[in-house]
């Protein structure tokens, strides 16, 4: 996500290709997910419950993005397995979080 977003600002041909394929809203959506994901990472690292909830929100936004911007039958469903494992571990240790 972050690499696609950064390359779209640095390399105009990449930005034009992304906008042509997904629309200009895609870059805003990616930016939002990067910011939320970075905040969730900080919260998880500090063992804060809000980090877990922010990660869950980012996961849901990722699912929504998959349905909006692509076809979920393209094999992208496997990309949800690792976040589900992370969420499961997070919810297991949620009572120990501040």
C-alpha positions in Angstrom: 0.0 0.0 0.0 2.6 2.5 1.0 4.9 1.8 -1.9 2.1 2.1 -4.4 1.1 5.4 -2.8 4.6 6.8 -2.7 5.4 5.7 -6.3 2.1 7.3 -7.5 3.3 10.7 -6.2 6.9 10.3 -7.5 6.3 8.7 -10.9 3.6 10.4 -12.9 3.2 7.4 -15.3 2.4 5.2 -12.3 -0.1 7.7 -11.0 -1.7 8.0 -14.4 -2.0 4.2 -14.8 -3.5 3.8 -11.3 -6.0 6.6 -11.9 -7.0 5.2 -15.3 -7.5 1.7 -13.9 -9.2 2.5 -10.5 -10.1 6.2 -10.5 -8.6 9.1 -8.5 -10.4 8.1 -5.3 -8.2 5.0 -5.1 -5.2 7.2 -4.1 -7.2 8.8 -1.4 -8.4 5.4 -0.2 -4.8 4.1 -0.2 -3.6 7.1 1.8 -6.3 6.6 4.4 -5.4 3.0 4.8 -1.7 3.8 5.1 -2.4 6.3 7.9 -4.8 4.0 9.7 -2.4 1.1 9.3 0.5 3.1 10.7 -1.5 4.2 13.7 -2.6 0.6 14.3 1.0 -0.5 14.1 2.0 2.0 16.8 -1.0 1.0 19.0 -0.2 -2.7 18.6 3.5 -2.1 19.4 2.5 -0.3 22.6 0.0 -3.0 23.5 -2.9 -0.6 23.4 -6.5 -1.7 22.8 -7.1 1.2 20.4 -4.3 -0.2 18.2 -6.2 -3.5 18.0 -9.4 -1.8 17.1 -7.7 0.4 14.6 -6.2 -2.7 13.0 -9.6 -4.3 12.8 -11.0 -1.1 11.2 -8.2 -1.2 8.6 -8.9 -4.8 7.9 -12.6 -4.1 7.2 -11.6 -1.1 5.0 -9.3 -3.5 3.1 -12.2 -5.9 2.5 -14.3 -3.1 1.3 -11.5 -1.9 -1.0 -11.2 -5.4 -2.4 -14.9 -5.4 -3.3 -14.9 -1.9 -4.7 -11.7 -1.9 -6.7 -11.3 -5.5 -7.8 -13.0 -8.8 -8.1 -12.6 -10.8 -4.9 -12.5 -14.1 -6.9 -9.1 -13.1 -8.3 -7.3 -15.0 -5.5 -7.0 -12.0 -3.3 -9.0 -13.7 -0.5 -5.8 -15.5 0.7 -4.4 -12.0 1.5 -7.0 -11.8 4.4 -5.6 -14.9 6.2 -2.6 -13.2 7.8 -4.6 -10.2 9.1 -7.1 -12.6 10.5 -4.4 -14.4 12.4 -3.0 -11.1 13.7 -6.5 -10.1 14.8 -7.0 -13.4 16.5 -3.7 -13.1 18.4 -4.6 -9.5 19.3 -8.1 -10.4 20.6 -6.5 -13.3 22.6 -4.2 -10.8 24.4 -6.8 -8.0 24.5 -7.3 -8.3 28.3 -3.6 -7.7 28.8 -3.6 -4.6 26.8 -3.9 -1.1 28.3 
